[in-house]
Structure formats: structure tokens, C-alpha cells
Amino acid sequence: MSTDRIIFSRPFRAARELPNVEAVLSSDHSHGDGPFTAAATAKLREITEAPHALLTTSCTSALEMAGLLLELGPDDEVIVPSFAFTSTATAMALRGATVVFADIDLATGNIDPESVAACISPRTKAIMIIHYGGVGADMERLQQLADTHALALIEDNAHGLGGRWRGRPLGTIGSIGALSFHDTKNVHCGEGGAVLLTDEILMARAEIIREKGTDRARFLRGAVDKYSWQDIGSSYLPSELNAAVLDAQLAEFDTIQTNRHRVWDTYAAGLPEWAARNDVQLMTVPEDRDHTAHLYYLRVPTEHRRDALISHLSQLGIVAPFHYVPLDSSPAGLKLGRTPVPCARSAKFSETLVRLPLWPGLTEQQLTRVIDGVTSFTV
């Protein structure tokens, strides 16, 4: 066995990271809203085509801001996919809202509009969408449901920076978009996130919420002569150090994406014959969507065989994990949410999923090892 262990994810290193950080440390401005915050925000708006973008300390923070912007409370319900990271639900539960778990579409891992429709009640205020793996959800049907029932659409776009649904950038289609810059994401600054908005009124409130409930951002622009407490809020503004790293990363966004797609495309080309022989479902992307190469996953028939494949690859020095445990069955989900219709597909997806290593620096030799490792396993 090779001693070269192929890890699942490795953060990309951008050329300007250290010079940018040094510039911040040499300045008198290391807190947020400095020149790198402005530069990174401008790059982000260009990539996403969003009218408004605000950097945050994490995607979780961005989702918490969404809950504040929508003024969620104990009388409200928010529909979320059961197959999701905990932040998707906990940010809504933090406002006192009841989390209502919907099932997913097995073809993409995204929230299923028919399941969403079954979850809508008079208390429903919003629908949370995850574009799993950077593949857009069925936004046409979800938007129809939102319009019919006067609901907000929140896009948890942690996986989807640069992705598109029918030409429209993910994160900008719904009412509020949230991004992640955690170091497992395509673009990162260690820990970070962003809120994307199209509505001017929401943007004005978001600035206040992000700055501890004050109008400090307006003060810094010279719009008011002093700033004061205006609304509920928290400390969601990242430091200039984080923004400096993020700005360097965003400057190389095209390079990052080109190399991630190189890896994704290599898996997509090398695994179909093995998958067909072994009743394995490979990750697919609908024709009307442009994905982000954030993940490459496959699904084996049973949980037992999933665990066996993960163990097989581990013995070959290849790290290939499963993913989320469905939220509806978790202790917090049982306590803080409800599940009108069983989320059987979420359970099946979770039990049979394996994610392959995917990061820009993977070499052709390493990719060959991963493909050979996978195809040497008989499901």
C-alpha cells in the first residue's frame, strides 16, 4: 500500500494570502469593514451577480441573520430538508421557530418540492433550500410554492458559489442567500460566510443586524454623524484578517474551479462501467444546472456495503467519508422540529452515500489510485 495517504479535502492556498495578511497586520485596521472587506465583497458580487453582499463570520451566522431579517418567532414554522447540516435547522430554531423536516429527491440529494408541499401549514413562513454538492435544487417548483403561499425562500448555498440554475446564479434566486467560506469549501478563509440579498430594505436592515444592531456602517459612509442602537443584532462582521485571505482566494476563483472540475470530470469518466456492474448510483447533474464541483459522491445499495467500501478505501490509504445523518431522527430534531411525512429517502441517501476525495491539488496519479481503489471493490 502506498504511504501517500489521500485525504478527503485540503484547503486551497492562494498566492496573495500571506502578503494580504501582512498588509493587515502592518496597518492600524484589523477589525472588519476595511479595504480587504470591500475588495472581497466586490469580487463576490461579481461572481454571484448579487446586488448586495455582506461578509459574515460563517454561513451559520448568515443563516441566523436570515432568521432575524424574516422576524421569525415561536409562532412560525420553517421547512428544511432533513438531509442537511445542523446549521440549516439550528439557525431557525434559535429564533424559536419550529423546524419542519421535508424529504429529498434521491437523484440529487436536494429538497423535494412535493414533500415541501405536504409540509406547508398556516404557520409556515419560509422554505430553506440546500443546493447539495453545488447542484441547484428544483427552483421552479419551489418558487411556485413560495409564491402561492407567500413564503420566503432561503438558499443555504454553502456548496454552491458559482453554480447556476437555468443560467441564474445560485444564492440569488430566493429571498436570502447564504454562503460558506469554511476551509472545506471551494473558496475559504478558515471560517467565514456571506449573505446575498436583492432587496434594498432587507439590505438596510442586514447592515444593522450584522453590526450588533447599530447603524455603524452608515456612520462609516458619512450618512449619519453618529451611530447608535437601532435594532436587534449581533457581531456577525468578520475581521479584516479573514477578509484578506478571502480576497486572495476569490482572486483565483477561476483557477480553483477549473481544477475542481478536472477532478470531478475524471471521476465521472472513470467510474460508470464499474457502477453499472455493481448497481451503484453515481452523482449526476441535470442538464439545466451548472454545478460547482464541490463534491463527487456515489451511492451503493446498502449501508453495510457503504461501510465496507469506506473501509476498503481506508486500507488503501484513501479517505472517503459518508455525510449527514438525517436531522429528523436526531435528538435535537425530535425536540425542536416535526416531521409531517416520513423522510425515508433522506435516510436511504444518508445510509448509502460515499464521498470521494476532491480538492484542486489532487494529481493524476492520486486520481488514478482513487479510481483503481473504488473499482477494485465488488459491491
VOGU-3710 file (C-alpha; in Angstrom, 3 decimals, decimal comma):
1> mstdriifsr> 0,000/0,000/0,000  1,263/3,486/-0,821  2,314/5,607/2,139  0,857/8,636/0,360  -2,453/8,979/2,190  -5,032/10,712/0,024  -7,083/12,899/2,326  -10,673/13,879/1,603  -10,189/17,664/1,459  -7,288/20,097/1,518
11> pfraarelpn> -7,771/23,890/1,636  -6,550/25,742/-1,425  -3,605/28,123/-0,918  -3,845/31,374/-2,857  -0,731/33,314/-3,849  -1,717/36,594/-2,162  -2,797/35,192/1,207  0,370/35,957/3,175  1,028/39,381/1,577  -2,584/40,357/2,256
21> veavlssdhs> -2,418/39,206/5,889  0,882/41,021/6,367  -0,687/44,199/4,968  -3,464/43,948/7,560  -1,083/43,268/10,446  1,090/46,206/9,388  -1,889/48,537/9,289  -3,971/50,096/12,036  -7,093/48,256/10,918  -7,503/44,538/11,683
31> hgdgpftaaa> -11,189/44,657/12,654  -13,865/44,316/9,962  -15,032/46,646/7,204  -11,592/47,646/5,988  -10,162/47,679/2,459  -9,985/43,879/2,141  -13,600/43,539/3,249  -14,540/45,969/0,486  -12,344/44,240/-2,114  -13,561/40,728/-1,273
41> taklreitea> -17,187/41,892/-1,274  -16,751/43,451/-4,718  -15,290/40,200/-6,090  -18,104/38,216/-4,509  -20,761/40,429/-6,075  -19,102/39,999/-9,466  -19,073/36,186/-9,167  -22,642/35,911/-7,853  -24,172/38,871/-9,726  -25,903/39,726/-6,423
51> phallttsct> -26,941/43,373/-5,981  -25,923/43,182/-2,328  -23,438/41,046/-0,399  -22,282/41,210/3,221  -19,403/39,152/4,591  -20,168/37,284/7,819  -18,261/35,182/10,319  -19,753/31,936/8,936  -22,590/30,512/6,882  -24,274/29,743/10,206
61> salemaglll> -24,125/33,465/11,020  -25,588/34,268/7,611  -28,480/31,885/8,258  -29,023/33,384/11,714  -29,210/36,795/10,050  -31,824/35,381/7,672  -33,926/34,353/10,659  -33,618/37,845/12,116  -34,417/39,532/8,806  -37,578/37,447/8,444
71> elgpddeviv> -38,507/38,180/12,088  -39,081/34,515/12,833  -40,610/33,642/16,177  -42,283/30,863/18,194  -45,484/31,046/16,133  -43,623/30,327/12,885  -42,503/27,211/11,028  -39,637/26,856/8,570  -39,454/23,875/6,222  -35,940/22,456/5,875
81> psfaftstat> -34,516/19,333/4,222  -33,882/16,516/6,673  -30,662/15,670/4,823  -28,720/18,779/5,796  -26,033/20,126/8,088  -27,169/21,130/11,561  -26,772/24,886/10,942  -29,619/24,805/8,432  -32,053/23,888/11,183  -30,466/25,335/14,295
91> amalrgatvv> -30,316/28,873/12,873  -34,102/28,779/12,507  -34,722/27,060/15,855  -32,603/29,748/17,521  -35,375/32,240/16,733  -37,924/29,963/18,420  -39,414/28,779/15,120  -40,453/25,152/14,681  -38,321/23,304/12,150  -40,408/21,134/9,817
101> fadidlatgn> -38,432/18,413/8,077  -39,066/17,629/4,405  -37,706/14,718/2,397  -35,272/14,894/-0,525  -35,051/13,808/-4,147  -32,790/10,746/-4,388  -31,482/11,878/-7,793  -29,770/14,991/-6,394  -29,999/14,991/-2,583  -31,937/18,261/-2,806
111> idpesvaaci> -35,197/19,057/-1,041  -38,222/17,531/-2,800  -40,922/20,082/-3,751  -43,719/17,513/-3,317  -42,555/16,803/0,226  -42,363/20,553/0,865  -45,954/20,947/-0,325  -47,064/18,317/2,170  -45,313/20,186/4,993  -46,891/23,629/4,437
121> sprtkaimii> -49,235/24,778/7,187  -50,829/28,102/8,200  -47,767/28,692/10,392  -45,212/28,214/7,611  -43,144/31,333/6,986  -40,179/30,152/4,937  -38,673/27,284/2,951  -34,977/26,503/3,376  -33,167/25,137/0,328  -29,760/23,478/0,160
131> hyggvgadme> -28,108/23,146/-3,241  -26,448/19,883/-2,261  -22,988/19,398/-3,716  -23,383/22,666/-5,621  -26,190/21,270/-7,816  -29,203/23,562/-7,929  -32,492/22,435/-6,413  -35,785/22,440/-8,374  -36,183/26,199/-8,062  -39,131/26,467/-10,453
141> rlqqladtha> -41,430/24,295/-8,346  -40,097/25,668/-5,058  -40,624/29,249/-6,211  -44,181/28,368/-7,271  -44,895/27,016/-3,775  -43,355/30,091/-2,185  -45,380/32,464/-4,362  -48,639/30,568/-3,859  -48,324/30,555/-0,087  -46,493/33,910/0,347
151> laliednahg> -43,388/32,269/1,800  -39,767/33,376/1,845  -37,149/31,218/0,128  -33,815/30,947/1,942  -30,959/29,461/-0,077  -28,330/27,729/2,029  -25,744/27,927/-0,731  -22,780/26,693/1,302  -21,827/24,317/-1,531  -22,879/26,442/-4,470
161> lggrwrgrpl> -20,692/29,505/-5,048  -20,510/29,894/-8,830  -23,264/27,363/-9,537  -26,264/28,185/-11,707  -29,837/27,035/-12,240  -31,063/27,781/-15,763  -28,395/30,460/-16,018  -29,269/32,154/-12,722  -26,600/32,225/-10,012  -27,361/30,054/-7,002
171> gtigsigals> -27,889/32,075/-3,838  -29,597/34,949/-5,663  -32,859/33,312/-6,730  -34,666/33,240/-3,383  -35,294/35,943/-0,795  -31,958/35,498/1,018  -28,806/33,559/0,126  -26,119/32,300/2,493  -22,554/31,269/1,588  -19,827/29,411/3,458
181> fhdtknvhcg> -16,094/30,068/3,393  -15,173/27,283/5,822  -11,888/25,645/4,882  -13,704/22,602/3,474  -15,392/24,778/0,838  -14,143/25,605/-2,659  -13,193/29,139/-1,552  -12,293/29,675/2,081  -10,843/31,964/4,739  -10,689/29,359/7,514
191> eggavlltde> -14,089/30,346/8,870  -16,367/32,789/7,080  -19,575/33,323/5,179  -21,746/35,857/3,408  -25,333/36,991/2,976  -26,601/37,680/-0,549  -29,606/39,976/-0,966  -31,596/41,538/-3,794  -33,988/43,631/-1,694  -32,910/47,164/-0,693
201> ilmaraeiir> -34,991/47,184/2,500  -33,598/43,856/3,672  -30,088/45,088/2,875  -30,537/48,180/5,051  -31,674/46,024/7,973  -28,958/43,415/7,340  -26,215/46,018/7,721  -27,643/46,941/11,106  -28,143/43,347/12,269  -24,578/42,442/11,269
211> ekgtdrarfl> -23,112/45,365/13,245  -24,556/44,476/16,653  -27,827/46,255/15,913  -26,199/49,624/15,174  -26,049/51,876/12,120  -22,243/51,947/12,255  -21,958/51,087/8,544  -23,931/54,220/7,653  -21,733/56,251/10,010  -18,559/54,984/8,319
221> rgavdkyswq> -20,007/56,048/4,950  -20,748/59,516/6,344  -24,519/59,088/6,038  -25,061/59,932/9,747  -22,987/61,977/12,179  -23,020/59,300/14,904  -24,161/55,726/15,256  -26,456/54,200/17,842  -28,501/51,114/18,670  -31,173/50,703/16,007
231> digssylpse> -32,391/47,098/16,067  -31,710/43,613/17,345  -28,437/42,208/16,026  -25,165/40,521/16,848  -21,465/40,517/15,989  -21,550/38,923/12,542  -18,810/41,005/10,875  -15,579/39,056/10,158  -12,161/40,519/10,888  -10,052/42,139/8,210
241> lnaavldaql> -7,631/39,195/8,531  -10,315/36,792/7,358  -11,300/39,171/4,575  -7,667/39,416/3,449  -7,432/35,654/2,978  -10,839/35,544/1,305  -9,880/38,306/-1,120  -6,800/36,320/-2,180  -8,927/33,203/-2,666  -11,607/34,955/-4,703
251> aefdtiqtnr> -8,913/36,421/-6,955  -8,106/32,835/-8,005  -11,690/31,603/-8,196  -11,453/30,525/-11,849  -8,273/28,527/-11,184  -9,868/26,813/-8,186  -12,960/25,870/-10,154  -11,048/24,661/-13,201  -9,032/22,263/-11,074  -12,014/21,043/-9,065
261> hrvwdtyaag> -13,897/20,312/-12,275  -10,827/18,464/-13,575  -11,086/16,131/-10,578  -14,881/15,792/-10,825  -14,753/15,061/-14,550  -12,047/12,419/-14,033  -14,282/10,532/-11,595  -17,286/10,941/-13,885  -15,321/9,428/-16,772  -13,618/6,630/-14,834
271> lpewaarndv> -16,422/5,085/-12,774  -19,539/4,450/-14,937  -18,600/0,950/-16,149  -17,845/-0,246/-12,597  -21,000/1,458/-11,301  -23,204/-0,261/-13,875  -21,786/-3,696/-12,952  -22,313/-3,110/-9,230  -25,697/-1,344/-9,068  -24,019/1,873/-7,889
281> qlmtvpedrd> -25,583/5,297/-8,474  -23,081/7,990/-9,441  -23,579/11,709/-8,840  -25,443/13,311/-11,742  -26,232/16,897/-12,718  -29,474/17,863/-14,525  -28,899/19,494/-17,912  -30,341/22,859/-16,852  -27,844/23,266/-13,999  -24,169/24,221/-13,769
291> htahlyylrv> -22,586/22,630/-10,701  -19,599/23,744/-8,643  -17,597/20,502/-8,331  -17,865/20,837/-4,578  -18,494/17,107/-4,088  -18,303/13,899/-6,019  -20,343/11,146/-4,427  -21,642/7,711/-5,236  -24,384/5,625/-3,662  -24,097/1,884/-3,055
301> ptehrrdali> -27,143/-0,346/-2,479  -26,951/-0,790/1,311  -25,489/0,759/4,446  -23,452/-2,409/5,053  -21,787/-2,151/1,633  -21,212/1,569/2,115  -19,277/0,878/5,308  -17,376/-1,913/3,561  -16,368/0,412/0,693  -15,215/3,117/3,097
311> shlsqlgiva> -13,139/0,525/4,988  -11,714/-0,865/1,733  -10,574/2,567/0,599  -9,160/3,372/4,040  -6,965/0,276/3,847  -5,638/1,655/0,557  -4,804/4,987/2,182  -7,810/6,834/0,731  -10,167/8,846/2,927  -13,757/8,678/1,616
321> pfhyvpldss> -16,407/9,574/4,237  -20,190/9,420/4,309  -22,132/12,620/5,055  -25,036/13,991/7,096  -27,164/11,938/9,474  -30,792/12,979/8,782  -31,906/15,767/11,099  -35,423/14,468/11,646  -34,051/11,446/13,526  -31,514/13,410/15,612
331> paglklgrtp> -32,110/14,223/19,308  -32,378/17,962/18,592  -34,594/17,348/15,570  -37,005/15,292/17,652  -37,057/18,019/20,307  -37,190/21,163/18,149  -38,939/20,039/14,969  -41,673/17,945/13,488  -41,866/15,599/10,530  -45,324/15,526/8,886
341> vpcarsakfs> -44,293/12,901/6,320  -41,559/10,296/6,980  -38,236/11,261/5,409  -37,465/7,779/4,095  -35,422/8,996/1,118  -33,216/11,138/3,368  -32,475/8,051/5,462  -31,709/5,972/2,351  -29,473/8,672/0,849  -27,544/9,041/4,119
351> etlvrlplwp> -27,087/5,290/4,590  -25,713/4,626/1,106  -23,583/7,728/0,324  -19,792/7,787/-0,077  -17,871/10,971/-0,965  -14,585/10,722/-2,845  -11,561/12,989/-2,244  -11,952/16,271/-4,116  -9,583/19,249/-3,922  -7,734/21,275/-6,567
361> glteqqltrv> -4,272/19,872/-5,906  -5,088/16,199/-6,495  -2,617/14,801/-9,023  -3,414/12,485/-11,911  -1,525/9,731/-10,091  -3,658/10,216/-6,979  -6,862/10,255/-9,024  -5,825/7,008/-10,687  -5,279/5,492/-7,236  -8,731/6,569/-6,096
371> idgvtsftv> -10,444/5,211/-9,205  -8,456/1,962/-9,042  -9,329/1,679/-5,355  -13,027/2,152/-5,959  -13,202/-0,150/-8,974  -11,301/-2,910/-7,160  -14,238/-3,183/-4,759  -17,126/-5,501/-5,582  -20,389/-4,223/-4,194
//
